[in-house]
Amino acid sequence: AIKTILSMKAKEGRITVIDKLVVDKDKPLTKQIYDVIIGFIKDELDKRKVPKKKVGRYLVVLADDDKYLKLAMRNIPWLYYVSWDRLSARELLYADRIFMEKDAVLRINEKYGKE
């Protein structure tokens, strides 16, 4: 199911691969992640004329469990995160857009690519 949903979302152009999400621990964490994600979806929001507080449901698939990234993302109500090895079909299906770290894509491909 995961492989099928990922293929469907990719065909629809709803997956964005990010090299690596990194936060500077000396600056406000949530603002950093918010700015990065809004930077990716700004044009989409402008076209739909949607307020930034009601953007939809966005999922970030992480390659590793990073404590600071999780702290930064948990305060953004429309942004969900999951480690690549805990990814479920339900999370993928309900996500309006998916952001995946490059290493997470490689690991998912290793796990599901041969099936």
Phi and psi in degrees as a GROMACS rama.xvg file:
@    title "Ramachandran Plot"
@    xaxis  label "Phi"
@    yaxis  label "Psi"
@TYPE xy
-62.4301  -44.3885  ILE-2
-61.1565  -43.1864  LYS-3
-64.5694  -45.8406  THR-4
-65.5843  -41.7652  ILE-5
-61.7736  -40.6611  LEU-6
-63.0399  -44.1208  SER-7
-61.7741  -47.5629  MET-8
-64.9644  -37.0007  LYS-9
-65.1758  -42.7792  ALA-10
-62.8347  -32.7919  LYS-11
-81.2355  -6.23122  GLU-12
74.7366  28.2481  GLY-13
-105.093  16.8648  ARG-14
-119.914  131.553  ILE-15
-121.374  128.055  THR-16
-96.3586  125.577  VAL-17
-108.47  135.818  ILE-18
-55.5322  -58.9737  ASP-19
-164.053  131.531  LYS-20
-87.3045  125.662  LEU-21
-135.352  138.791  VAL-22
-118.534  145.715  VAL-23
-86.4123  115.553  ASP-24
-67.0841  -13.5792  LYS-25
-89.905  -6.03014  ASP-26
-115.47  164.705  LYS-27
-57.4988  121.308  PRO-28
-68.2455  -48.0686  LEU-29
-62.2026  -41.4158  THR-30
-61.2346  -38.7215  LYS-31
-62.5411  -48.7636  GLN-32
-67.4768  -41.6503  ILE-33
-56.6736  -47.094  TYR-34
-63.1053  -39.1657  ASP-35
-64.5932  -50.1013  VAL-36
-66.3439  -44.5797  ILE-37
-61.5558  -35.2537  ILE-38
-59.387  -36.6341  GLY-39
-75.0261  -32.1149  PHE-40
-109.416  4.86992  ILE-41
-56.1389  -47.9997  LYS-42
-61.7339  -41.3237  ASP-43
-61.7165  -42.0787  GLU-44
-67.979  -39.0074  LEU-45
-63.7206  -40.2322  ASP-46
-64.3695  -40.5732  LYS-47
-85.0997  -9.93932  ARG-48
54.3814  49.8807  LYS-49
-104.3  133.176  VAL-50
-61.303  145.236  PRO-51
-62.8967  -17.4693  LYS-52
-82.4437  -14.9944  LYS-53
-124.667  56.5695  LYS-54
-84.2733  -19.42  VAL-55
122.853  -155.642  GLY-56
-117.445  115.827  ARG-57
-116.054  139.461  TYR-58
-119.966  133.543  LEU-59
-111.699  124.377  VAL-60
-102.087  115.595  VAL-61
-93.4389  147.809  LEU-62
-79.3803  -35.7756  ALA-63
-133.837  158.079  ASP-64
-78.4405  107.946  ASP-65
-112.108  114.128  ASP-66
-56.8515  -43.0889  LYS-67
-71.7613  -35.7894  TYR-68
-63.6621  -43.0147  LEU-69
-64.1284  -40.4144  LYS-70
-62.4819  -38.2491  LEU-71
-69.1981  -39.3036  ALA-72
-82.9499  -22.6014  MET-73
-68.2584  -17.0577  ARG-74
-91.5431  0.948013  ASN-75
-103.249  108.712  ILE-76
-63.3952  -26.3921  PRO-77
-96.8273  4.14382  TRP-78
-114.154  124.995  LEU-79
-116.601  153.946  TYR-80
-137.892  153.066  TYR-81
-156.138  147.296  VAL-82
-76.147  149.083  SER-83
-56.5615  -33.2025  TRP-84
-82.5938  -6.11088  ASP-85
-112.513  13.4723  ARG-86
-66.7361  135.585  LEU-87
-122.892  155.912  SER-88
-61.4918  -37.2779  ALA-89
-60.8293  -46.3967  ARG-90
-61.4008  -42.5163  GLU-91
-65.2775  -42.9875  LEU-92
-63.0466  -41.9398  LEU-93
-85.8391  -5.4509  TYR-94
-78.1423  130.712  ALA-95
-72.7296  -33.6214  ASP-96
-149.389  146.531  ARG-97
-122.65  130.389  ILE-98
-111.26  126.349  PHE-99
-125.411  133.369  MET-100
-69.4623  147.382  GLU-101
-55.9149  -43.6586  LYS-102
-65.4776  -33.0812  ASP-103
-65.83  -39.6398  ALA-104
-61.6185  -44.5819  VAL-105
-61.4988  -42.523  LEU-106
-68.9325  -39.3054  ARG-107
-65.1064  -40.5003  ILE-108
-63.0288  -38.7341  ASN-109
-63.7597  -41.0397  GLU-110
-75.3468  -44.4061  LYS-111
-108.003  -10.6838  TYR-112
-68.5759  -24.4781  GLY-113
-91.8767  -6.22466  LYS-114
